[in-house]
Each structure stands twice: as C-alpha cells, then as structure tokens.
C-alpha cells in the first residue's frame, strides 16, 4: 500500500502538490482512517461530527489525500473556505514570512500594518463607492454578532430580522438568527431576544416573483416588528446552509430600498458567498445591491481563521472606543494570508474560473434533471451550485435520497456536502483550482450514485 507521502510531487505551482486524480487504494474509510476515527470517538466531544470518514493528510488543487493513500475529489472546499485551493503558494509564502516575524501582539495592544492593509482592501473591493471602514474578527459567527452590535448602536434600536432557511452561526445570538433547529439549535436555548423571522424569496417553492416576495416579507416586518423598533435586516444574498436558495430578481433591491427609507441597517451575510465564489467578488454584485454592512469570512484568508465586518464609515464608527475587538481578531498570520488570497482573487482569474465551473456543474446537473424527475431544481451561481432532490410524485423534499447519494459519492472518492432546511439539497463548492477533468469525473460519480439510489 502506498502512503500519502508517496503521492507528493513537485509541480510548477510551487511547493509540494498532489496528482490531480481520484484514486481509491482502499475502501473508504481505510484502516488508518478508521484508527483516527476510533481515537476521535474517544477523545473528541460527540457533538463534533464529520462528513467524510477519512484522515486527511494532504490537500491541493481539487483533491484531498487521506492517510491510506486514497485521493478524493474535493467538491466542498472545507465549506467554501479553500476557494483558491489548499496551501496556495502565495498564501504559504506570506504565512511563512509572517510567522518568522511575529505571531501575535494583539492589534488592540500594538497595531501592525497587515491588519490595516486588510481593512483597506476590504473597504476597496466590497460593494459601493461610499466611505467605508472595517473591523476584523475570528469567525463568521463573530462577524455576524458584531454587525448586529454595530447596527444596534448606530440606530438605537434593538430588533433584528433574519429570514426563513437562513444560517448565521452557532453562537447564542447567531443560533437565534439561524432558522434550522437540527442540528444547530435543538436543546441549546434559550436564545437571544428581539430576533424575528421573515419569509425569504424561494422561487422553486413559493412561485412568487421578487417584488411580490418582498412585499410579503415587508408586510410581515411592518406588522409584527415595526420599523421604529428594527435595527437591522440580515440576509444571505444566496443562502448557504439553507439550500443555496437564490432569491427572485427584485427581492433584495426592494428590501434595501425599504431599509433606506426606514432607518434600518441592511446587513449582507456574505460569509459563504464572498470572494469570487459566485462568479462575482461578492454575491451582492449579482443583484445590484449595496449593503450598509457586509460580513465576510471563509474564503477570506485561504484557510486561516479570519472574518470581517465592513460597512459605511458612519455606521462602523458608531461604537465607542473599545467596544469592538477581540484578543485574536485580525491575527497577523491570518492577515498575511488574507492579503495574499485577495491578490489571487483580484489578479489570477478567479472570477472567470468560477463562471467556467458554473457552466460545467450546471450543465451536468441540468442533464440529470432532464432525465430524472427526482432532481427537482438546479440553481446557484459560480462555484456555488446545488441540486434539490424531491419525490417526483409529490414534489416533497427527499432527504433520504439526498443522504444516500452523498454517502455513496463519498464512498467512491468524491466529497459532497448536503444542506437545506429539509435536508434534501446537495451543494457543490469546489475550489477554483480544480480541473475540468476532476469536475466531470466527480459528476460522473454523483450521477452513478443517483442512478443506484
């Protein structure tokens, strides 16, 4: 049996990279992976789950290699984190240089250039040409928490509206904002107060155009919350965990217009959609909206933990000094990685590559949809594409089929992720460094799993 180290090769990409192939040396999980999973069961809290039963030892391009020498096609990117590819050479070089200088001072104690440079970059590349400021944090949930804090401070109001099917994190406040109970909320209450929920535009399910869907949501907000009480609306321009739901045209612009007229802060949660994932730098650009505040994380730093809130300077400056921050927020190593990743996003053809991936994935999934009525809907933008699986007789969500297809695909060396309020959506989030050959092979495996299910 070959080891993972045997698969490493030197390529022009720089650094140790991997053959871009699906390779099954053992069944999945292999014996070394099984050993790790047994240790995990003994040492790690049971609430920390896993999707692929493998021990990852290397990753790059469009593959993840496990300890048994299996090479799996990666259609998940660590949930949209390794968008530019794992261990991208520019990120590796930036991290190595920074870690040799210093690993931490705490920006609130002794500031450093890279934090300010990341803020400047985010102020420049996020939607809108108005004056902006940024603050850096550790995780997407932390960014959302701080966006809500900032909006409440700025408006002097308390209520926040989130949307059906939305996902915003696992902390107490963000669990309250998140719609889905299992596995994110069940048994973990009580949750933060003054959180309300409005209906999202879900064209496949509600059949409404964007204007009518927005009118329905706004009516509920006005009657059940009241604009005078509402600090902010928070919404993912394209929902992530909720099922990659793409709202109908006109829905988001109508919400933004209403917020502007009613002194309500519009927060775009672009933690999963940001940084070229959708074929635009931010999904807000797809819909022609300019958020007051935008939260980012995941793809921001090439795999290192970093998050941000960026927004209108007057809103961002509402907090008193010391009101924002955190011990690790804007860690210098993560900031160095982010500057390198942003360079790649802007200068290495990532937007074009995301659109190319969209053409491949949508094309293959629409072929399946044309011949298999269990594929109810195909949707998404860029390298953020989903298929919703249903009972063809009733149109009802088919979570069992979805789980079976995902499990069989992983067993054959293709990592896919499920999502959706009803558990009936497979989402495809490949790194932008993946080859078309791997995309097609991965879809071959998914199609075979669907046919056999």
LOMARGU-563062 format. One line per 3 residues: number of its first residue (from 1); their letters; for each residue x negated, y, z of C-alpha. Coordinates in Angstrom, 1 decimal. Each point is the difference from the previous one (the first is absolute). Last residue first. Layout:
N
NUM) a) X/Y/Z; ...
//
This chain:
453
453) xxx) 30.1/5.0/-5.1; -1.9/-1.6/-2.9; 0.7/2.7/-2.6
450) xxx) -0.8/2.7/2.6; -3.3/-1.6/0.9; -0.9/-0.3/-3.7
447) xxx) 0.8/3.7/-0.5; -2.1/1.0/3.0; -2.9/-2.1/-1.3
444) xxx) 0.2/1.5/-3.5; 0.3/3.5/1.6; -3.3/-0.6/1.7
441) xxx) -1.6/-1.1/-3.2; 1.3/3.0/-1.8; -1.3/2.4/2.7
438) xxx) -3.4/-1.9/0.1; -0.4/0.4/-3.7; 1.0/3.7/0.2
435) xxx) -2.9/0.6/2.3; 0.4/1.2/3.6; -1.8/3.2/1.0
432) xxx) 3.3/1.9/0.5; 0.6/-2.3/3.0; 3.2/-2.0/-0.4
429) xxx) 3.2/1.1/1.9; 2.7/-2.3/-1.3; 3.1/-0.2/2.2
426) xxx) 2.2/-3.0/0.3; 3.5/0.9/1.2; 2.7/-2.1/1.7
423) xxx) -0.7/0.7/3.7; 3.4/1.7/0.4; -1.5/3.3/1.2
420) xxx) -2.7/-0.4/-2.7; -3.5/-1.5/0.0; -2.0/-3.0/-1.2
417) xxx) -3.7/0.1/-0.7; -2.0/-1.9/-2.7; -3.4/-1.7/0.3
414) xxx) -0.6/-2.4/-3.0; -2.0/-3.1/0.7; 2.4/-2.9/-0.7
411) xxx) 1.1/-0.2/3.6; 0.5/3.7/-0.1; 2.4/-0.3/-2.9
408) xxx) 2.0/-2.8/1.6; 0.5/2.1/3.2; 1.1/3.1/-2.0
405) xxx) 2.4/-2.0/-2.1; 1.5/-1.8/3.0; 0.3/3.3/2.0
402) xxx) 1.9/1.6/-2.9; 2.3/-2.9/-0.5; 0.9/-0.1/3.7
399) xxx) 0.6/3.8/0.0; 2.6/-0.1/-2.7; 1.8/3.3/0.1
396) xxx) 3.6/-0.1/-1.2; 0.7/0.4/-3.7; 2.9/-2.5/0.3
393) xxx) -0.6/-2.7/-2.6; -3.6/1.0/-0.8; -1.0/-0.3/3.6
390) xxx) -2.6/2.7/0.2; -3.8/0.8/-0.2; -1.3/3.5/-0.2
387) xxx) -3.2/0.4/-2.0; -2.5/2.8/1.0; -2.6/2.2/-1.5
384) xxx) -2.5/2.4/1.7; -3.0/0.0/-2.4; 1.5/2.8/-2.0
381) xxx) 3.7/0.5/0.6; 2.8/-2.2/1.4; 2.9/-2.2/-1.0
378) xxx) 1.1/-3.4/-1.1; 3.5/-1.0/1.0; 2.1/-3.2/0.4
375) xxx) -2.6/-2.6/-0.7; 2.3/-3.0/0.8; 1.5/0.5/-3.5
372) xxx) -3.1/-1.7/-1.6; -0.6/0.5/-3.7; 0.0/3.8/-0.4
369) xxx) -1.2/0.5/3.5; -3.1/-2.1/-0.6; -0.9/2.1/-3.1
366) xxx) 0.7/3.1/2.2; -2.5/-1.3/2.5; -2.8/-0.4/-2.6
363) xxx) 0.5/3.4/-1.6; 0.4/1.7/3.4; -3.3/-1.5/1.2
360) xxx) -2.0/0.7/-3.2; 1.4/3.5/-0.6; -0.4/1.0/3.6
357) xxx) -3.6/-1.2/0.0; -0.7/2.4/-2.9; 1.6/2.8/1.9
354) xxx) -2.1/-0.6/3.0; -3.1/-0.1/-2.2; 0.8/3.4/-1.4
351) xxx) 0.4/1.5/3.5; -3.3/-1.6/1.1; -2.1/1.3/-2.9
348) xxx) -3.3/0.4/1.9; 0.0/3.7/0.8; 2.9/0.9/2.3
345) xxx) 0.6/-3.2/1.8; -3.7/-0.9/0.1; -0.9/3.4/1.6
342) xxx) 2.9/-0.5/2.4; -1.5/-3.3/1.1; -3.4/1.5/0.6
339) xxx) 1.5/2.8/2.1; 2.1/-2.5/1.8; -3.0/-2.2/0.8
336) xxx) -1.9/2.9/1.5; 3.1/0.9/2.0; 0.2/-3.6/1.3
333) xxx) -3.6/0.2/1.2; 0.5/3.4/1.6; 3.1/-1.0/2.0
330) xxx) 2.9/2.3/-1.0; 2.1/-0.8/3.0; -2.1/-2.2/2.4
327) xxx) 0.7/1.8/3.2; 3.2/1.6/-1.0; 1.3/3.3/-1.4
324) xxx) 2.9/2.4/0.0; 1.3/2.1/2.9; -3.5/1.2/1.0
321) xxx) 0.6/3.5/-1.4; 3.8/0.7/-0.2; 1.9/-1.6/-2.9
318) xxx) 1.7/2.2/-2.6; -3.1/0.0/-2.2; 1.1/-2.9/-2.1
315) xxx) 3.3/1.7/-0.7; -1.7/3.3/-1.1; -2.6/-1.9/-2.0
312) xxx) 2.5/-2.0/-2.0; -0.9/-3.6/0.2; -2.5/-2.9/0.5
309) xxx) 0.3/-2.6/2.7; -2.8/-2.6/-0.2; -1.1/-3.6/0.5
306) xxx) -3.2/-1.9/0.3; -1.0/-3.6/0.7; -2.6/-1.2/-2.5
303) xxx) 1.1/-2.1/-3.0; -0.8/2.4/-2.9; 0.7/3.1/2.0
300) xxx) 3.4/1.5/-1.1; 1.5/-3.3/-1.3; 1.9/-0.6/3.3
297) xxx) 0.6/3.5/1.5; 2.0/3.0/-1.1; 2.8/2.1/1.5
294) xxx) 1.4/3.0/-2.0; 1.4/3.1/1.5; 2.1/2.7/-1.7
291) xxx) 0.5/-2.3/-3.0; -0.2/1.1/-3.6; 2.3/-1.9/-2.3
288) xxx) -0.3/-0.8/-3.7; 1.2/-3.6/0.3; -3.2/-1.7/-1.2
285) xxx) -2.1/2.6/1.8; 1.4/-1.0/3.3; -1.5/-3.4/-0.7
282) xxx) -3.4/1.4/0.6; -3.2/-0.2/-2.2; 2.3/-1.2/-2.8
279) xxx) -0.1/-3.5/-1.3; 1.9/-1.3/3.0; -3.0/-1.1/2.1
276) xxx) -2.0/3.0/-1.1; -0.7/1.2/3.5; 3.3/-0.1/1.9
273) xxx) 2.9/-2.5/-0.3; -0.7/-1.9/3.2; -0.6/2.8/2.5
270) xxx) 1.9/2.5/-2.2; 2.6/0.9/2.7; 1.4/3.2/-1.4
267) xxx) 1.1/2.4/2.7; 2.6/2.7/-0.8; 0.2/2.5/2.9
264) xxx) 3.5/1.4/0.5; 0.6/3.7/0.0; 3.4/-0.5/-1.7
261) xxx) -0.4/1.2/-3.6; -3.5/-1.6/-0.4; 1.4/-3.3/1.4
258) xxx) 2.9/0.0/-2.5; -2.4/0.6/-2.9; -2.3/-2.8/1.1
255) xxx) 3.0/-2.4/0.4; 1.2/0.9/-3.5; -3.5/-0.5/-1.4
252) xxx) -0.1/-3.5/1.6; 3.2/-1.2/-1.5; -0.4/1.5/-3.5
249) xxx) -1.2/-3.2/-1.7; 1.2/-3.1/1.8; -2.0/-1.2/2.9
246) xxx) -2.7/-2.6/-0.6; 0.3/-2.8/2.6; -3.3/-1.8/0.5
243) xxx) 1.8/-2.4/2.4; 0.3/1.6/3.4; -3.7/-0.8/0.8
240) xxx) -1.0/2.7/-2.5; 2.7/2.5/-1.0; -0.7/2.2/-2.9
237) xxx) 0.1/3.7/0.9; -0.3/-1.2/3.6; 2.3/2.2/2.1
234) xxx) -0.1/2.3/3.0; 2.6/2.7/0.6; -1.0/2.6/2.6
231) xxx) 0.9/2.3/2.9; 3.7/-0.5/-0.1; 2.2/1.5/2.7
228) xxx) 1.3/3.0/-2.0; 0.3/-2.2/-3.1; 2.7/-2.1/1.7
225) xxx) -0.5/-3.6/1.1; 3.1/-2.1/-0.7; 2.0/2.3/-2.4
222) xxx) -2.9/1.8/-1.7; -2.2/-3.1/-0.3; 2.9/-2.2/-1.3
219) xxx) 0.9/2.6/-2.6; -3.7/0.3/-1.0; -0.3/-3.8/-0.5
216) xxx) 3.2/-0.2/-2.2; -0.9/3.1/-2.0; -3.5/-1.5/-0.6
213) xxx) 1.5/-3.3/-1.3; 2.3/2.0/-2.3; -2.8/2.1/-1.4
210) xxx) -2.3/-3.0/-0.4; 2.4/-2.1/-2.0; 1.9/-2.7/2.0
207) xxx) 0.1/-3.7/-0.8; -0.4/-0.8/3.8; -2.0/-3.2/-0.2
204) xxx) -2.4/0.3/-3.0; 0.0/3.8/0.3; -1.1/0.1/3.6
201) xxx) 0.3/3.7/1.0; -0.5/0.0/3.7; 2.7/0.3/2.6
198) xxx) -0.7/2.1/3.1; -1.5/-1.0/3.4; -0.3/2.0/3.2
195) xxx) -2.8/0.4/2.6; 0.6/2.3/2.9; -1.3/-2.5/2.5
192) xxx) -3.1/-2.2/0.0; 0.6/-3.7/0.4; 1.1/-2.2/2.8
189) xxx) -1.0/-2.5/-1.3; -2.5/-2.7/-1.0; 2.3/-3.0/-0.1
186) xxx) 0.5/0.1/-3.8; -1.8/3.0/-1.5; -2.5/-1.1/-2.7
183) xxx) 0.7/-3.7/-0.7; 2.9/0.2/-0.4; 1.9/3.3/0.5
180) xxx) -0.4/1.8/-3.3; 0.7/3.7/-0.1; -3.2/1.6/1.1
177) xxx) 0.4/3.5/1.6; 0.5/-1.4/3.4; -3.0/-2.3/-0.5
174) xxx) -2.0/3.1/-1.0; 0.8/1.6/3.4; -1.0/-3.0/2.0
171) xxx) -3.0/-1.0/-2.1; 0.5/-2.6/-2.8; 0.1/2.1/-3.2
168) xxx) 2.0/2.0/-2.5; 2.2/-2.4/-1.9; 3.2/1.1/-1.7
165) xxx) 2.8/-2.4/-1.0; 2.6/2.6/0.8; -1.4/3.5/0.4
162) xxx) -1.6/2.2/2.6; 1.5/3.1/1.6; -1.7/1.9/2.8
159) xxx) 1.6/2.0/2.8; -2.0/2.2/2.3; 0.1/3.7/-1.0
156) xxx) -2.5/2.8/0.7; -0.7/0.1/-3.7; -3.9/0.0/0.1
153) xxx) -0.4/-2.1/3.2; 2.5/-2.6/-1.2; -1.7/-0.2/-3.4
150) xxx) -3.4/-0.3/1.5; 1.0/-2.8/2.4; 1.8/-1.8/-2.9
147) xxx) -3.2/0.2/-2.1; -2.0/-1.2/2.9; 2.0/-3.1/0.5
144) xxx) -0.1/-0.7/-3.7; -3.8/0.3/-0.1; -0.3/-2.3/3.0
141) xxx) 2.1/-2.6/-1.8; -2.2/0.3/-3.0; -3.1/-0.6/2.0
138) xxx) -3.1/1.7/1.4; 0.6/3.8/-0.1; -1.1/3.0/-2.0
135) xxx) 1.6/3.5/-0.1; 0.6/1.9/-3.2; 0.7/3.6/-1.2
132) xxx) 1.7/1.4/-3.0; 0.5/3.3/-1.9; 2.4/-0.5/-2.8
129) xxx) -1.0/-1.8/-3.3; 2.3/-3.0/0.4; -0.5/-3.7/0.2
126) xxx) -3.1/-1.4/1.8; -3.3/0.3/-1.8; -1.4/3.2/1.4
123) xxx) 1.1/-0.1/3.6; -1.1/-3.6/0.1; -3.5/0.9/-1.3
120) xxx) -0.4/2.8/2.5; 1.1/-2.2/2.9; -2.5/-2.7/-1.2
117) xxx) -2.8/2.7/-0.1; 0.9/1.3/3.5; -0.3/-3.5/1.4
114) xxx) -3.2/-0.6/-2.0; -1.7/3.2/1.3; -0.2/-0.8/3.7
111) xxx) 1.7/1.3/3.2; -1.5/-0.6/3.5; 2.6/-0.5/2.7
108) xxx) 3.4/-0.1/-1.9; -1.7/-1.8/-2.9; -0.9/-2.8/2.4
105) xxx) -3.8/-0.6/-0.2; 0.0/-3.4/-1.8; -2.0/-2.3/-2.2
102) xxx) -3.1/2.1/-0.6; -2.6/0.3/-2.8; -0.6/-3.7/-0.9
99) xxx) 3.8/-0.6/0.0; 0.4/2.9/-2.5; -2.4/-1.3/-2.7
96) xxx) 1.4/-3.5/0.2; 3.6/1.2/-0.2; -0.7/2.1/-3.0
93) xxx) -1.8/-2.8/-1.8; 2.7/-2.5/0.7; 2.7/2.4/-1.1
90) xxx) -1.7/0.7/-3.3; -0.7/-3.7/-0.5; 3.7/-1.0/0.6
87) xxx) 0.1/-2.5/2.8; 3.5/-1.2/-0.9; 1.6/1.5/-3.0
84) xxx) 1.2/3.5/-0.8; 3.4/-0.6/1.6; -1.5/-1.9/3.0
81) xxx) 2.9/1.2/2.3; 3.2/-0.8/-1.8; 1.1/-2.8/2.4
78) xxx) -3.5/-1.6/0.3; -0.3/0.4/-3.7; 3.1/-2.3/-0.6
75) xxx) -0.4/-1.6/-3.4; -3.3/-1.6/0.9; -0.9/-3.0/-2.2
72) xxx) -1.4/-2.7/2.3; -3.5/-1.4/-0.2; -0.4/-3.2/2.1
69) xxx) -3.5/-0.6/1.3; 1.1/-1.6/3.3; -0.7/3.2/2.0
66) xxx) 2.3/2.0/-2.2; -0.5/2.2/-3.0; 2.3/2.9/-0.8
63) xxx) 0.4/1.1/-3.6; 0.9/3.0/-2.2; -3.3/2.0/0.1
60) xxx) -1.6/-0.9/3.3; 0.6/-2.2/3.0; -2.2/-2.1/2.3
57) xxx) 0.4/-2.2/3.1; 3.8/-0.3/0.4; 1.1/-2.9/2.1
54) xxx) 3.2/-1.2/-1.6; 3.7/-0.6/0.9; 1.3/2.9/-2.1
51) xxx) 2.7/2.1/1.6; -1.1/0.5/3.6; 1.7/0.6/3.3
48) xxx) -1.0/2.1/3.1; 2.9/-0.7/2.4; -1.6/-3.2/1.2
45) xxx) -2.8/2.0/1.7; -3.4/-1.1/-1.2; -2.3/-2.5/1.8
42) xxx) 1.5/-3.5/-0.1; 2.0/0.4/-3.2; -2.9/1.9/-1.6
39) xxx) -2.3/-2.9/0.9; 2.3/-2.4/-1.8; 0.2/2.3/-3.0
36) xxx) -3.8/0.2/-0.1; -0.3/-3.8/-0.1; 2.7/-0.2/-2.7
33) xxx) -2.0/2.5/-2.1; -3.1/-2.2/0.3; 2.1/-3.1/-1.0
30) xxx) 1.7/1.5/-3.0; 3.3/1.8/0.2; 0.7/-0.2/-2.8
27) xxx) -1.1/-3.2/-1.8; -3.6/-0.1/-0.7; -2.3/1.4/-2.7
24) xxx) 2.7/2.1/-1.6; -1.4/2.8/-2.3; 1.7/3.0/-1.3
21) xxx) -2.6/2.1/-1.8; -1.7/3.3/0.0; -3.5/-1.2/1.1
18) xxx) -0.9/2.0/3.1; -2.0/3.0/0.9; -3.1/0.6/2.0
15) xxx) -1.0/3.6/-0.5; 0.3/2.0/-3.2; 2.7/-0.1/-2.7
12) xxx) -2.7/-1.2/-2.4; 0.3/-3.5/1.5; -1.9/-2.0/2.6
9) xxx) 1.6/-3.3/0.9; 1.7/-1.4/3.1; 1.7/-3.4/-0.4
6) xxx) -2.6/-2.0/1.8; 0.6/2.1/3.1; 3.6/-1.2/0.1
3) xxx) -1.3/-3.6/0.4; 0.1/-2.7/-2.6; 1.4/-3.4/0.9
//
